[in-house]
Protein backbone atom coordinates (compact mmCIF):
# COMPACT_ATOMS: atom_id res chain seq x y z
CA UNK A 1 0.00 0.00 0.00
CA UNK A 2 2.92 2.21 0.49
CA UNK A 3 3.31 2.41 -3.25
CA UNK A 4 -0.19 3.77 -3.48
CA UNK A 5 0.62 6.68 -1.25
CA UNK A 6 1.09 9.93 -2.97
CA UNK A 7 4.67 10.92 -3.13
CA UNK A 8 5.68 14.53 -3.24
CA UNK A 9 6.85 15.54 -6.68
CA UNK A 10 10.53 16.32 -7.00
CA UNK A 11 11.01 19.90 -8.11
CA UNK A 12 14.27 21.18 -9.38
CA UNK A 13 15.38 24.29 -7.62
CA UNK A 14 15.27 27.35 -9.81
CA UNK A 15 18.62 28.94 -10.57
CA UNK A 16 19.42 31.71 -8.20
CA UNK A 17 20.23 35.09 -9.77
CA UNK A 18 22.50 37.49 -7.95
CA UNK A 19 20.77 40.42 -6.37
CA UNK A 20 20.98 43.73 -8.24
CA UNK A 21 24.00 45.82 -7.33
CA UNK A 22 25.44 49.17 -8.35
CA UNK A 23 29.10 48.13 -8.02
CA UNK A 24 29.53 47.35 -11.76
CA UNK A 25 28.44 50.88 -12.59
CA UNK A 26 30.71 52.34 -9.95
CA UNK A 27 33.59 50.27 -11.34
CA UNK A 28 32.83 51.54 -14.86
CA UNK A 29 32.83 55.09 -13.55
CA UNK A 30 36.24 54.53 -11.99
CA UNK A 31 37.58 53.21 -15.32
CA UNK A 32 36.20 56.31 -17.04
CA UNK A 33 37.98 58.43 -14.44
CA UNK A 34 41.24 56.63 -15.26
CA UNK A 35 40.80 57.38 -18.97
CA UNK A 36 40.04 61.01 -18.21
CA UNK A 37 43.11 61.24 -16.01
CA UNK A 38 45.33 59.96 -18.82
CA UNK A 39 44.32 63.08 -20.75
CA UNK A 40 44.11 65.65 -17.97
CA UNK A 41 46.22 64.72 -14.93
CA UNK A 42 48.07 61.77 -13.40
CA UNK A 43 46.51 62.63 -10.04
CA UNK A 44 43.04 61.93 -11.44
CA UNK A 45 44.38 58.68 -12.89
CA UNK A 46 45.66 57.61 -9.45
CA UNK A 47 42.29 58.39 -7.86
CA UNK A 48 40.54 56.38 -10.58
CA UNK A 49 42.83 53.40 -9.97
CA UNK A 50 42.09 53.43 -6.23
CA UNK A 51 38.34 53.68 -6.83
CA UNK A 52 38.49 50.89 -9.44
CA UNK A 53 40.24 48.59 -6.95
CA UNK A 54 37.70 49.35 -4.19
CA UNK A 55 34.60 49.03 -6.38
CA UNK A 56 36.01 45.95 -8.11
CA UNK A 57 36.55 44.26 -4.73
CA UNK A 58 33.00 45.08 -3.59
CA UNK A 59 31.61 43.85 -6.93
CA UNK A 60 33.46 40.51 -6.64
CA UNK A 61 32.40 40.20 -3.01
CA UNK A 62 28.72 40.50 -3.97
CA UNK A 63 28.99 38.10 -6.89
CA UNK A 64 30.72 35.40 -4.83
CA UNK A 65 28.41 35.62 -1.81
CA UNK A 66 26.76 32.27 -2.60
CA UNK A 67 30.08 30.53 -3.13
CA UNK A 68 31.30 31.77 0.23
CA UNK A 69 28.14 30.52 1.91
CA UNK A 70 27.00 33.87 3.23
CA UNK A 71 23.28 34.12 3.87
CA UNK A 72 21.23 36.22 1.55
CA UNK A 73 20.24 39.57 2.96
CA UNK A 74 16.79 39.57 4.50
CA UNK A 75 14.41 41.62 2.44
CA UNK A 76 12.71 44.45 4.20
CA UNK A 77 9.06 43.96 4.99
CA UNK A 78 6.67 45.09 2.31
CA UNK A 79 5.50 48.67 2.80
CA UNK A 80 1.99 49.29 3.92
CA UNK A 81 -0.16 50.00 0.87
CA UNK A 82 -2.48 52.92 1.30
CA UNK A 83 -5.66 52.47 -0.63
CA UNK A 84 -6.19 55.14 -3.21
CA UNK A 85 -9.42 56.42 -4.54
CA UNK A 86 -11.43 53.88 -6.46
CA UNK A 87 -10.59 53.81 -10.15
CA UNK A 88 -7.22 55.57 -9.75
CA UNK A 89 -4.19 53.34 -10.08
CA UNK A 90 -1.26 54.66 -7.99
CA UNK A 91 2.01 55.09 -9.90
CA UNK A 92 4.67 52.69 -8.74
CA UNK A 93 8.35 52.39 -9.57
CA UNK A 94 9.91 49.01 -9.02
CA UNK A 95 13.48 48.45 -8.04
CA UNK A 96 14.31 47.24 -11.56
CA UNK A 97 12.99 50.50 -13.02
CA UNK A 98 15.11 52.48 -10.59
CA UNK A 99 18.24 50.49 -11.48
CA UNK A 100 17.46 50.85 -15.19
CA UNK A 101 17.16 54.63 -14.90
CA UNK A 102 20.31 54.76 -12.75
CA UNK A 103 22.21 52.68 -15.31
CA UNK A 104 21.19 54.94 -18.19
CA UNK A 105 22.03 58.07 -16.23
CA UNK A 106 25.38 56.76 -15.07
CA UNK A 107 26.20 55.59 -18.61
CA UNK A 108 25.40 59.03 -19.99
CA UNK A 109 27.59 60.64 -17.33
CA UNK A 110 30.48 58.29 -18.09
CA UNK A 111 30.09 58.89 -21.81
CA UNK A 112 30.15 62.63 -21.25
CA UNK A 113 33.22 62.45 -19.00
CA UNK A 114 35.11 60.40 -21.58
CA UNK A 115 34.03 62.07 -24.82
CA UNK A 116 33.75 65.76 -23.91
CA UNK A 117 37.50 66.27 -23.21
CA UNK A 118 38.46 64.32 -26.33
CA UNK A 119 36.07 66.33 -28.49
CA UNK A 120 37.32 69.51 -26.87
CA UNK A 121 40.95 68.78 -27.73
CA UNK A 122 39.99 67.72 -31.27
CA UNK A 123 37.47 70.42 -32.18
CA UNK A 124 38.34 73.49 -30.09
CA UNK A 125 41.52 74.43 -32.03
CA UNK A 126 39.40 75.01 -35.13
CA UNK A 127 37.44 77.72 -33.31
CA UNK A 128 40.10 79.26 -31.06
CA UNK A 129 42.75 81.74 -32.17
CA UNK A 130 41.51 81.86 -35.77
CA UNK A 131 41.47 85.65 -36.09
CA UNK A 132 43.34 87.71 -38.65
CA UNK A 133 45.71 90.29 -37.10
CA UNK A 134 45.89 93.70 -38.76
CA UNK A 135 49.03 94.31 -40.83
CA UNK A 136 50.71 97.67 -41.40
CA UNK A 137 51.38 97.97 -45.15
CA UNK A 138 53.26 101.24 -44.87
CA UNK A 139 52.55 104.95 -45.50
CA UNK A 140 50.04 106.06 -48.14
CA UNK A 141 52.83 107.82 -50.04
CA UNK A 142 54.18 104.39 -51.02
CA UNK A 143 51.02 103.72 -53.08
CA UNK A 144 50.75 106.01 -56.14
CA UNK A 145 47.20 106.67 -57.29
CA UNK A 146 45.98 104.40 -60.09
CA UNK A 147 48.91 101.97 -59.93
CA UNK A 148 49.02 98.33 -58.90
CA UNK A 149 51.57 97.10 -56.37
CA UNK A 150 52.38 93.55 -55.31
CA UNK A 151 52.64 93.74 -51.51
CA UNK A 152 54.45 90.91 -49.75
CA UNK A 153 54.22 91.00 -45.96
CA UNK A 154 54.49 88.91 -42.79
CA UNK A 155 51.02 88.52 -41.28
CA UNK A 156 52.20 87.02 -37.96
CA UNK A 157 55.77 88.18 -37.18
CA UNK A 158 56.31 85.66 -34.37
CA UNK A 159 55.63 82.80 -36.83
CA UNK A 160 58.37 83.97 -39.17
CA UNK A 161 58.53 83.37 -42.91
CA UNK A 162 55.81 80.73 -42.84
CA UNK A 163 53.24 83.53 -42.39
CA UNK A 164 54.35 85.55 -45.42
CA UNK A 165 51.42 86.61 -47.62
CA UNK A 166 50.91 88.48 -50.89
CA UNK A 167 48.19 90.89 -51.96
CA UNK A 168 47.59 93.08 -55.02
CA UNK A 169 47.01 96.70 -53.94
CA UNK A 170 45.71 99.61 -56.02
CA UNK A 171 45.15 103.18 -54.85
CA UNK A 172 41.82 104.25 -56.36
CA UNK A 173 42.15 107.87 -55.26
CA UNK A 174 39.54 109.69 -53.20
CA UNK A 175 35.89 108.71 -52.93
CA UNK A 176 33.75 111.13 -50.94
CA UNK A 177 36.96 112.73 -49.65
CA UNK A 178 38.11 109.36 -48.27
CA UNK A 179 41.05 107.33 -49.71
CA UNK A 180 39.84 104.27 -51.62
CA UNK A 181 41.88 101.10 -52.13
CA UNK A 182 41.36 97.79 -53.88
CA UNK A 183 43.23 94.98 -52.09
CA UNK A 184 42.90 91.58 -53.74
CA UNK A 185 44.24 88.31 -52.34
CA UNK A 186 46.63 86.36 -54.53
CA UNK A 187 45.14 83.01 -53.43
CA UNK A 188 43.30 81.30 -56.27
CA UNK A 189 39.76 80.34 -55.26
CA UNK A 190 40.02 77.02 -57.07
CA UNK A 191 42.54 75.18 -54.88
CA UNK A 192 44.51 78.00 -53.24
CA UNK A 193 47.50 78.28 -55.58
CA UNK A 194 49.21 81.71 -55.74
CA UNK A 195 47.95 83.74 -58.70
CA UNK A 196 50.18 86.11 -60.63
CA UNK A 197 49.53 89.46 -62.33
CA UNK A 198 49.39 89.18 -66.12
CA UNK A 199 51.74 92.03 -66.85
CA UNK A 200 55.39 93.11 -66.55
CA UNK A 201 56.69 93.59 -62.99
CA UNK A 202 58.88 96.47 -61.86
CA UNK A 203 61.70 96.74 -59.37
CA UNK A 204 60.83 95.67 -55.82
CA UNK A 205 61.63 97.77 -52.77
CA UNK A 206 61.25 97.32 -49.02
CA UNK A 207 59.12 99.81 -47.09
CA UNK A 208 59.52 100.29 -43.34
CA UNK A 209 56.36 100.07 -41.24
CA UNK A 210 55.46 100.12 -37.56
CA UNK A 211 55.91 96.33 -37.57
CA UNK A 212 57.73 94.19 -40.13
CA UNK A 213 59.03 95.65 -43.45
CA UNK A 214 56.77 95.23 -46.49
CA UNK A 215 58.07 94.48 -50.00
CA UNK A 216 56.30 96.47 -52.73
CA UNK A 217 56.74 95.67 -56.42
CA UNK A 218 54.94 97.72 -59.12
CA UNK A 219 53.15 95.90 -61.93
CA UNK A 220 50.86 96.70 -64.87
CA UNK A 221 48.44 93.76 -65.06
CA UNK A 222 45.66 93.21 -67.56
CA UNK A 223 44.27 90.60 -65.17
CA UNK A 224 45.41 87.78 -62.93
CA UNK A 225 46.13 84.15 -63.70
CA UNK A 226 46.77 80.92 -61.83
CA UNK A 227 49.67 78.81 -63.17
CA UNK A 228 48.38 75.59 -61.58
CA UNK A 229 45.10 74.87 -63.40
CA UNK A 230 44.56 77.77 -65.77
CA UNK A 231 42.22 79.89 -63.67
CA UNK A 232 41.91 83.44 -65.04
CA UNK A 233 40.53 86.66 -63.54
CA UNK A 234 40.00 90.19 -64.82
CA UNK A 235 41.51 93.34 -63.35
CA UNK A 236 38.85 93.45 -60.58
CA UNK A 237 39.26 89.77 -59.70
CA UNK A 238 36.18 88.40 -61.51
CA UNK A 239 36.59 84.88 -62.87
CA UNK A 240 36.89 84.86 -66.66
CA UNK A 241 38.06 81.30 -67.36
CA UNK A 242 39.11 78.03 -65.80
CA UNK A 243 37.83 76.07 -62.77
CA UNK A 244 37.53 78.83 -60.09
CA UNK A 245 34.02 79.06 -58.62
CA UNK A 246 33.94 82.77 -57.72
CA UNK A 247 35.92 86.02 -57.84
CA UNK A 248 39.22 86.46 -56.00
CA UNK A 249 38.96 87.20 -52.28
CA UNK A 250 39.58 90.73 -51.01
CA UNK A 251 40.85 92.33 -47.79
CA UNK A 252 39.33 94.93 -45.54
CA UNK A 253 41.54 97.95 -44.90
CA UNK A 254 41.78 101.05 -42.79
CA UNK A 255 43.82 104.28 -42.71
CA UNK A 256 45.58 104.88 -39.39
CA UNK A 257 47.99 107.82 -38.87
CA UNK A 258 48.70 108.09 -42.58
CA UNK A 259 49.41 104.36 -43.06
CA UNK A 260 47.46 101.66 -44.87
CA UNK A 261 46.46 98.78 -42.60
CA UNK A 262 45.32 95.42 -43.90
CA UNK A 263 42.30 93.83 -42.19
CA UNK A 264 40.47 90.52 -42.41
CA UNK A 265 39.85 88.78 -45.74
CA UNK A 266 36.39 88.23 -47.19
CA UNK A 267 35.03 86.32 -50.15
CA UNK A 268 33.50 87.90 -53.25
CA UNK A 269 30.77 86.58 -55.51
CA UNK A 270 31.25 89.14 -58.28
CA UNK A 271 32.35 92.74 -58.87
CA UNK A 272 30.51 95.27 -61.02
CA UNK A 273 32.35 98.41 -62.10
CA UNK A 274 35.95 99.36 -61.45
CA UNK A 275 38.09 101.12 -58.90
CA UNK A 276 36.39 103.30 -56.31
CA UNK A 277 33.01 102.89 -58.08
CA UNK A 278 33.08 99.08 -58.00
CA UNK A 279 30.10 97.32 -56.41
CA UNK A 280 31.35 94.22 -54.60
CA UNK A 281 29.03 91.31 -53.73
CA UNK A 282 30.58 90.41 -50.41
CA UNK A 283 30.36 87.22 -48.30
CA UNK A 284 32.08 85.81 -45.23
CA UNK A 285 35.49 84.31 -45.89
CA UNK A 286 35.23 80.85 -47.49
CA UNK A 287 37.81 78.24 -48.41
CA UNK A 288 38.97 77.76 -52.01
CA UNK A 289 36.57 75.73 -54.12
CA UNK A 290 33.53 76.71 -52.03
CA UNK A 291 30.58 78.41 -53.71
CA UNK A 292 29.38 81.52 -51.89
CA UNK A 293 26.29 82.27 -53.98
CA UNK A 294 23.78 80.26 -55.95
CA UNK A 295 22.14 76.98 -54.92
CA UNK A 296 25.53 75.22 -54.71
CA UNK A 297 26.41 77.03 -51.48
CA UNK A 298 24.08 74.82 -49.40
CA UNK A 299 26.36 71.82 -49.99
CA UNK A 300 29.32 73.31 -48.15
CA UNK A 301 29.83 73.27 -44.34
CA UNK A 302 30.32 76.29 -42.11
CA UNK A 303 33.90 77.57 -42.00
CA UNK A 304 34.93 78.68 -38.45
CORBEL-V272321 format. One record per pair of residues at least 12 apart in sequence whose C-alpha atoms are under 8 Angstrom apart, sorted by the first residue. I is the first residue (numbers start at 0). J is the second residue. Records with the same first field share a line. If there is no record, write none. Layout:
I: J ; J
This chain:
17: 61 ; 62
19: 98
20: 58 ; 61
21: 98
22: 54 ; 55 ; 57 ; 58
23: 54 ; 55 ; 58
24: 102 ; 105 ; 106
25: 51 ; 54
26: 50 ; 51 ; 54 ; 55
27: 51 ; 109
28: 105 ; 109
29: 47 ; 48 ; 50 ; 51
30: 47 ; 48 ; 51
31: 47 ; 109 ; 112 ; 113
32: 44 ; 46 ; 47 ; 112 ; 113
33: 45 ; 46 ; 47 ; 48
34: 113
35: 112 ; 113 ; 116
38: 116
125: 303
126: 303
129: 303
131: 262 ; 263 ; 264
132: 154 ; 155 ; 262 ; 263
133: 154 ; 260 ; 261 ; 262 ; 263
134: 153 ; 154 ; 210 ; 260 ; 261 ; 262
135: 208 ; 209 ; 210 ; 211 ; 258 ; 259 ; 260 ; 261
136: 150 ; 152 ; 208 ; 213 ; 258 ; 259 ; 260 ; 261
137: 206 ; 207 ; 208 ; 209 ; 213 ; 258 ; 259 ; 260
138: 208 ; 257 ; 258 ; 259
139: 257 ; 258 ; 259
141: 206
142: 169 ; 170
143: 170
144: 169 ; 170 ; 171 ; 172
145: 169 ; 170 ; 171 ; 172
146: 169 ; 170 ; 217 ; 218 ; 219
147: 167 ; 168 ; 169 ; 170 ; 217 ; 218 ; 219 ; 220
148: 167 ; 168 ; 169 ; 215 ; 216 ; 217 ; 218
149: 165 ; 166 ; 167 ; 168 ; 214 ; 215 ; 216 ; 217 ; 218
150: 165 ; 166 ; 167 ; 168 ; 213 ; 214 ; 215 ; 216
151: 163 ; 164 ; 165 ; 166 ; 213 ; 214 ; 215
152: 164 ; 165 ; 211 ; 212 ; 213 ; 214
153: 211 ; 213
156: 211
165: 184 ; 185
166: 182 ; 183 ; 184 ; 185
167: 181 ; 182 ; 183 ; 184 ; 185
168: 180 ; 181 ; 182 ; 183
169: 181 ; 182
171: 274 ; 275
172: 275
173: 275
174: 275
179: 275
180: 252 ; 274 ; 275
181: 249 ; 274 ; 275
182: 249 ; 250 ; 251 ; 252
183: 236 ; 247 ; 248 ; 249 ; 250
184: 247 ; 248 ; 249 ; 250 ; 264
185: 247
186: 247 ; 248
187: 225 ; 230 ; 243 ; 247 ; 287
188: 243 ; 244 ; 245 ; 246 ; 247 ; 248 ; 286 ; 287 ; 288 ; 289
189: 230 ; 242 ; 243 ; 244 ; 287 ; 288
190: 287 ; 288
191: 287
192: 225 ; 226 ; 227
193: 225 ; 226
194: 223 ; 224 ; 225 ; 226
195: 223 ; 224 ; 225 ; 226
196: 218 ; 219 ; 220 ; 221 ; 222 ; 223 ; 224
197: 219 ; 220 ; 221 ; 222 ; 223 ; 224
198: 218 ; 219 ; 220 ; 221 ; 222
199: 218 ; 219 ; 220
200: 216 ; 217 ; 218 ; 219
201: 216 ; 217 ; 218
202: 216 ; 217
203: 215 ; 216 ; 217
204: 216
220: 234
221: 233 ; 234
222: 234 ; 235 ; 236
223: 236
228: 241 ; 242
229: 241 ; 242
230: 242 ; 243
232: 246 ; 247
235: 270 ; 273 ; 274
236: 248 ; 270
237: 269 ; 270
243: 288
244: 288 ; 289 ; 290
245: 267 ; 268 ; 269 ; 290 ; 291
246: 266 ; 267 ; 268 ; 269 ; 270
247: 266 ; 267
248: 264 ; 265 ; 266 ; 267 ; 284
249: 264 ; 265 ; 266 ; 267
250: 262 ; 263 ; 264 ; 265
251: 263 ; 264 ; 265
264: 284
265: 281 ; 282 ; 283 ; 284 ; 285
266: 281 ; 282 ; 283 ; 284 ; 285 ; 291
267: 279 ; 280 ; 281 ; 282 ; 291
268: 280 ; 281 ; 282 ; 291 ; 292
269: 281
284: 302
285: 302
286: 302
